[in-house]
Amino acid sequence: MNMQQQSGQTPMNFAQPPAILSTKDFLYIEDILSWNLAIIKKAHAYAAMCQDQDVIQAMNRTSQLHIRHYQDILNHLGKHIQTTAMAGGVMQ
């Protein structure tokens, strides 16, 4: 018997994750955005330093990929904030 059953608590099962972003969630998202931004800057800098067109193209594709990731994350956050505000919820 596990600890939850002994204490009389039932585990919470969600069909979907709760519509709440915790401080830990926001810190992780901030890290993800920072990692993507660092890769964008490095790929752009490497493309500027190179003379091999294949490498330049690869760095530009890498930069564009991470720009899309960055924008997708921001768009997802924007939708979450709008949904939470429209539902009258409080973000924690």
N, C-alpha and C positions, 0 to 999 in steps of 0.2 A: 504494500500500500504506500502510495507516495504522500508527500507532505500536504499537498492540497486536499486530498481526500480525508486525511486525518483531521485537518482543521475545519472541515465542513464547508470549504469553499469549492465551488465548481469552476472548472476552467472556462474562460471566455473564448468562444469560437466565433470568428467573424467570416462572413461570406466575402467581404472585401475589407481592406485595411480601413481603420477609422479615418475620418476626414480631419485629422489633427496633425499638425507638424510640431514636433517637440523641439526644444532647444538643441538637442543632440542631432535631430534631423537637419535643422538649419545649418549647424556647424559642418555636417558632412556634405551638404549641398554646396556650402561655401568652399570647401576643399575641392570638390569636383570642378566647380567653376574656375578655381585658381589653377588646377592642373591643366585644364583645357586652355586657359589663357596663356600659361607658360609654354605649352606645346605650340600654340599659334605663333607666339613671338619667336620661339627658337626656329621653327620651320621657315618663317619669313626671313629671319636673319641668315640662316644657312643658304636659302635660295639666293639671297643677295650676294653672298660670298662665293658662290659656285660659278663655274664657267661651263660645266657639262650640262647641256640642255635636258638630258634625261633626269639628272639629279634635281635640277631646277623645277622641272615638271612634277617630280615626285614630292618635293617639298611644298610646292603650291597645292597639290592635291591633298596632302596631309593637313596643311593649314586650313583649306576649305572644309575638309571633313570635321575638324575640331571647331571651326566657326559654326557649322550647322549643329553640332552637339551642344555648344554653348547656347545658341539661340533656342534650340529645342527645350533645354532645361529651363531657360527663362520663360518661355511660352507656357510650359507646364506649370511653373510656379504661379504665373499670372492667372491661369485658369483656376488653380486651386484657391488663390486669394479671392478672385471674383465669386467663385462658388460658395466659399465660406462666408463672404460678406453678404451675398444675396440670401443665404440661409439664416442670417442673423447670428452665425456662430462666432465663437471667439477662438482665435488662433493662440495656441499655447506654445 
